[in-house]
Amino acid sequence: MTLSALCVECGLCCDGTLFRFLPVEPHEVAQHEALNLPVVNQSGRLAMRLPCSKLEARCCTVYKERPGGCRKFVCHLGHRLEQGEVEFPKALELVREAQRRLEVLRTTWPGPEPVLQRATQQAARGKSPNDASLTALESVHDFLDEWIHWPDGPRTGI
């Protein structure tokens, strides 16, 4: 199985879990407009807000036509899959576990998406609903740090 097969089962980079914004290069604006994906100015840089409006049930509805920034990003797990360090069934199992932990977080920390970004900000302000919510938040962060996030930040163009 391929990286693309894993990506369309995952959606963590599209749903706002990993990022709040996707950088957009000036030459990509027309492609975003053609796909009806709004481009905003985020701290002086062009970007697309996440979660992406083209994501449905963890699957990109414009995957074959997705913007360049989407094409360039490969998470750490995806890179491990491409390098043969992780087999597809294990990678898919890890994606499902990340999604399961996020679902637990949603039930313990109700409110709008993206739940991880919102819960992290609220926890930093001391506004967690309860201890179970904090445990769920830590569980998601620990898992993503171990399997999905790049050790020193996201990489593109791999």
Secondary structure, 3 states (H helix, E strand, C coil): CCHHHHHHHHCCCCCCCCCCEEECCHHHHHHHHHCCCCCEEECCEEEEECCCCCEECCEECCHHHCCHHHHHECCHHHHHHHCCCCCHHHHHHHHHHHHHHHHHHHHHCCCCCCHHHHHHHHHHCCCCCCHHHHHHHHHHHHHHHHHCCCCCCCCECC
